[in-house]
Amino acid sequence: MNRENKRIILILIALCICFTGLIGYMSYFQVFRAEKIKANSYNKRLWINEERILRGSIMDRNGNVLVYSEERDGAIQRFYKYGNLYSHIIGYSHREYGKSGLELIYNNALLNINENSAIDEIINIVAPTTVGNNIELTIDHGTQERARNLLQGRKGAIVAMNPKTGEIYAMVSMPDFNVNRLRDDWGTISEDVNSPLLNRATQGLYTPGSVFKVITAAAVLNTPGVETNYNCEGSTTIDGYSFSDYQNTAHGNLDLNQALIKSCNTYFTTKAVVVGEDKLRKTAEGFMFNSNIPFDLPVKNSTYPKGNLETTELAASGIGQGKVLTTPLNMVLTASAIANNGEIVKPILVKNVVSTNGKIIKSNRTETLSVAVDSLKASAIKEMMIGVVQTGTGSNASIRNVQVAGKTGTAENPSGKSHAWFIGFAPANDPKIAISVVLEEEGSTGGRSAAPIARDLIIYGLNNIKF
């Protein structure tokens, strides 16, 4: 073989390597990165579509239009009727600042386009879409407004849902921002140390404190042979570390029912150690900790620590302290599990995607995610939670002529100011609304600060939501 032929062969080999590398590179993006690139809020192709398509409207469960688009002066404009109110749910669609919330997640549906295949691309070119689909939410607009008003001036979140169907009636995160003023306020919003862009309801991870005792109570009931009676002296020492009750109150002789009603820390730290790490973790995971919660918006995973915990860490976990972290969404699912005979159903925010001619293109239906605890144990915990509101730490959530079940929480955290929690549902005998309230760094107890907010929203919901 002469030198010239060798050069040709080397060039051919080099070209083959380059060609193979190019195919591999393009295949990687097509197979593994296509969806992420397509969904990127700064993808310019999204804006090319946006300029020629009348983006669909978004409505609440009663048909109230929350967001809509119109063509004015030859350009399509997006109108957000309620400024701050849906900034974390609906989000925004902005040429300069991208997209967020449902505007991002449901972008293709709102534009009535499908970019999943080359055939779809050809169809979009030959017969381009001009009008997008509409979205019907499970949100009740009045309940959403009421929730925001109740949370005004505080940091935190409220989630209210139907524990049987999973439909979200209200989801509020504070502080929020005005989506109609993004261009004017973006610098202030993006640099605010209080993180108004963060949806605390789904992505805020908080120490749960005593609301976690509902899960520890389930673990006690799930563990045969655990002695449920206990003598509380106001404090106890576990492996050299002292755990105390609120204001060092000695509750005396308690069973599990009275321990939850009085929110006895020493009871639940002691029983967490008796139940053991494996049982407590598995029970928490039954309540969706360490799991992906399927939802129409991104959700952070609540975490229960894995691995060999020291005894003091296990004890702290039993009262929702230590390394236990959760979202307000996960805690409303926890309350819903007890309300719904132990079953956790998928939370639903988008009920239907509807075409302009009224045809339902996509629906989210009720489905069970987990059986957190069997129905008998759920019923037992429900009775305990009724007692919490009737005679215990949650008395500020009580409603005349309506039986409310709940649990308060006061969670220590590194900032020094405690988070105030309340989770619950009503009416207890036929639950229609479950609720989770967290007041971030409130520096107060859940019974004093969060329970009254839950009470007021439950009253509004029961009187106004069309169930």
N, C-alpha and C positions, 0 to 999 in steps of 0.2 A: 504494500500500500504506500503510495507516494505521499509526500508532505502535504500536497494540496488537498487530497482526499481526507487526510486526518483533520485538516482545518475545517473542512465542510462538516465532518461528523461531529467535531467539538461544538461548532456553531449550532448544529441541529440539536445536540444534547442540551446546550445552554438554553435554546429557544423552548425546548420541551419542558425544561425545569421551570422557566419563567411562566410558560403557559399553564403548567400544572399548579404553580403557586398562585397565579391569578384566579384560576378556577376555585382553588381551595379558599382563597381570601373572600371571593364573592359568595361562595357557598356558606361560609361561616356567617357572614352578615345576613344572608337570606334565611338561613335556618335558625340561628341562635340570637341574632340581634335585630331582626326585622321589626318585631313587635315593639321593642323598646324605642327604636328610632322613629317608627311610625307614630308612636304615642307621645314623643317628645313635644312639649308645648312650644318649642322654638322651631319646629319643622316647618320650613317655608312652604312646603306643598300644602299644608293645612290651610295656610292663609290664601293660597291661590284658589282653593276650593271655596273658602269663606267669601271671597269677593264676588262670586257668581251665584251663591246659594243663599236663599233666605233661611237663616238658621231657625230651627224649631223653637217653640215656646216651652216653658217649664211651668207646671201648675201644681197646686196643692191637691189634697185628696178630694176637695169639694169643687174643683174646677176653677179656683181663683188663680188668675194668671200672675205669676211672680216675675217672670222674665220673658221678653219677646223681642223680635227684630222687625224693623220696618225699613223700606227703601225710601230715603229722603235725599233730594238733590242729586239723584243718580248714584248714591252710595248706600249700602246696607249698614244700618246702625243697630246696635244692641242696647236695649233699655232694661235696667235693673230697677224695679219699682220700689224696692225697700232698702236700698243703701247698705247698711251694716247687717241687717237681720239674717241674711242667707250667705254671708261672706265665706263661711267655712263649709257650708253644704253645697250650694250651687257654685260658689267660687266666682271666677271671672274669665272672660275671653278677651284678651287685649293684645293688639298687634305688637306693642313695645315690650310688654311684660309677660307675654305667654298666656298660659291657661292654668287653671287650678280647679279643684273640686269636680263636681259633675260635668262642668263645661269641658274638662279635660277627659275624664273617664268615659263619658258618653258623647264625645265629639263626633264620631262617625255616625252615630244614630241621629244626632241633632242636625247633621248635614245630609243625612240619607245617602251616604256613600259607603262603598265596600271596597277595601283595598287588599283583599286577601289573595287575589289571584290575578294573573295576566289577563284572563278573560274579563274579569270585573273592570280592569283598567281600560280595556278596549270599549266595553259598554259605556263607561263614564265619558269616554272621548266621543263615541258615536252618538249617544243619547244622554247628554249631561243632565244631571239632576239640578233643578232650580229651586225646589222647596224642600226643607228638611222635615224630619219627624218631630212630634211633640213628646214630652215626657210628663207622666203623671206621678207625683210623689205620694208617699203615705203620710207626709207631714200635714198636720192641721195648722193652718196659718194663725188662727187665734191663739192656740196653745203655744206655738212658737213665739209669738209676740209676748205672751204672758211670761214665758220662761225667761226671755231676755230681760224683761222689766224687773223680774225678781232677782236676777243676777247682776243687774246694773251696778257699777261701781266696785265690783269685786273681780278677782281672778278666779277662774274655775270653769266648771262645766255642768250641764244638766242634760240628761237623756231620759226621755219618757217613751215607753213603747207598750204595745199590747203583748202580754206574756204568752198568749195562746197562738197568735198569728205571726208575731215577730215584727209587725208594722210599727215603724218609728213615728211617733206623733210630734215630737219636738227634740231637737238636738242643738244646743247652744253652747258656744265656747266664748269666754271673755278673757282678755279684751279682744275685740273684733276690729273691723276696719270698713270704711265706706268704699265699695267697689266702684262707685261713680266718680271717685276722686283719686284714682290710682296715679294719674300723671302728676297731680299737684302734691300728693301726700307720700309718694313712694319712698323718698329718702327718709322721712320720719318713720314710716311703717317698717321698712326693712331694717332700720337701725335701732328700733325700740327694744330695750332690754326685757320688756315684758312679753315679747314674741307674739304680737297680734296675728301673725300669719299662721301660727300653730293651731291646728284643730285639737284642742285639749280633750275633747270628747272621745276621739278615736286614737290620738297619737300622744296624749299626755300620759306618762307613766308615773303613778303616784304610789307611795306607801299606803296600803289600805287601812292599816290600824284595825280597829275592832270590828269593822264590817266583815273582815275575813273570818271572824269567829263563827259565822254561819257555816262556812266550809269546815272549820275545825269541829263544830258540832256534828256535822254529817260524818266526819271521819270517826268520831267517838261512837256514833250509832252504827257505823260500818265495821267496828272492831269488836268481835265477841269477847266477853269476859272482862271488859273494862269496868272498873268500879266507878259509877257515876256520882257517888256522894263524895263530899269534900268539905273540910273545915277551913274556911278562909280566915286568916289572921291579919290580913292587910298587906302582907309581904311574904315572899318566900325566897330561899336561896337555892339556886340550881347550879351545880358544878362551880360554886364559888362566886356566882353572879346573882345579885339581888334584883328580883322583879317585884314591883309594887302595884297596888291598886290605886285608882284615882283618889288623891288626897289621903292615901294610906288607910282607906276605909276597910275595916274588918267586917266582912259580910256574914261570918259565922257559918253554920252548917248549910250547905247548898247541894242541890242536885243539878243536873244539866239544865233543866228548865229555868231554875232560878239563877243559875250562873250566866245564862244568856240574857235574861231580863235585866240583871244588875250589871252586866258586862264585866264580870269578875276576871281580871287579868291573871291572877295567880291560879285560878281554876284551869284556865285554858293553856297556860304555859306548862303546868304540871301534866295535864291530860295529853298534850302534844307529845311529850316525852314518852308517856305510857303507850300511846297509839303507835309511835315509831315513825321514823323518817319515810319509809317506803309507803306505808298506808296513807300518811298525810299528803305526800306528794301525789300519789295516784288519785286521791280524792280531789285535790286541787285541779289536777289535769282533767278530771271528769267535768269540772266547771270551766273548762276551756283555757286554763293556764298552760303555758308552754305550747299553745296550739295556734294555728292560723284561723282567725275568725273570718269567714267569707262575708264580704260586705261590698256595697257600691262605692265606698271610699276606702283609701288605704288605712289599715289598722295595725298598730304596733302590738306585738305579742305580749300579753301579761306573762310575768316570769315567776315561777316558784323554783328556788335553788335546787340544782341537782348535785349529786356527789355525796360523799360522806360528810355530813354536817356534824359539827361539834354539838354537844348536848345543849349548850346555851343558845346556839343558832337555831336549833330545832325548836326550843322553847319559845324563842322570839318569833319564829315563823307562825306558831300557833295563835298569836295575837296580831298577825299581819304586820309584823315589824321585821327587822333584819334586812334580808335581801329580797323580800317579797315585793313585787311591783305590779300594778294593774292599771288598766284604763277604766274610765267611767263607763264605757260601753260594755266591758266585760263584767263590771259589777251590776249593771242593770240586767244582764243575762243571768247572773247569779241569783238575784231576787226573782227573776222570771222563772227560773228552774223550780224554786220552792212553790211559786204560785201555780205552776203548770204540772203538778204531780211529779216533779223531778226531771222533766224533759226540758232541754234547752232547744229552742227553735232558732233558725237562722234569722238574724235581724234584716229587715227589708226597708230600704229607703226609696227606691224606685219601684213603683207598683207596675206601671205599664209603659212601653214605648208604642206610640200610636201614630199611624200615618195621617196625612192631611185629609184623607177620605174616611177617617174614623176606624180603620182596621188596626187591630192590636197585633203588633209585630213581635213583641216580646213581653212576657210577664214574669214576675218573680212570685213564686208560690211558696206557701208555708212548707217547711221541711225540718225534720228533727236533726240537730247536729250531735247531740249527746244525751244520754240518760245519766244525769249527774248523780242521782240517788233514787232509790225505788220509791213508789208512791206512799207507802206507809211511813217511811222515814221523812219524806217531804212533808207529809201531813203533821208529823210530830214537830218538825222545825217550824212549820207555819204557826202552830199553836204557841210556840215559844216567842215567835216574832210578834204575834198579837199581844202577848203579855208585855213585850218590850214597850209597845205604844200605850197600852192600857195602864200599866203600873210601873214601868221601868224608865230607862234613860231616854226613850223616844216619845215621852208624853206630849211634847210640843207638836207632834205630827198627828195627834188624835183629831177626829172629825165627828161632830155630833151626828148620830144616826147612821154612821158609816164605820164599819170595822176595818181598821187599817193594820196591816202587819209590817213591821220594819226592824231595822237595826241601825244604831248610831255608830259612829267611829270618830276617834280623835287620834290622828296619826302623827307621831313624832317624825321629824325629818331633819336633814343636816342644816337647813336654814335657821333653825332655832324656833320658828313659829309653826305650830302644828296645823295640819290639814284637817278640816271639819267635813265629815261624811254623813250621809244618810242614804240607805237603800230601803225600798219597801214596795208594797202593792196594795191595791184596794179595788173593790170591796173584797175582804179576805175570803168570803165564802164563794164568790164568783168573780175572780180578778179580771178587771178590764184594763187597768193601767198599772204598769210597774215603773219605778223611777229610781234614778241614781243622781245624787247631788254631791259634788265635791267643791269645797271652797278652799282654794290654794293659799297656804300660809295665812289662814284666817286668825290663828292664834287663839282659837276658841274651841269649845266642844261641839261635836256633831249634833248633840241634843239641843244645844242652845242656838246654834246658828243655821245648820243645814236642815234640821227637821221642820222648822216653820216654813221654809221655802218649799219643801216637798209637799207639806200639807196644803199650802195655797195652790200649788199647781195641780195637785190631785183633785181638789175641789173644782177648779176651773175645768179640768178635763172631763170629769164625770158629768158636769152640767152642760158641756158644750160640744164635745166630740160626738160625731155620729158613728157609733160603734157598729 
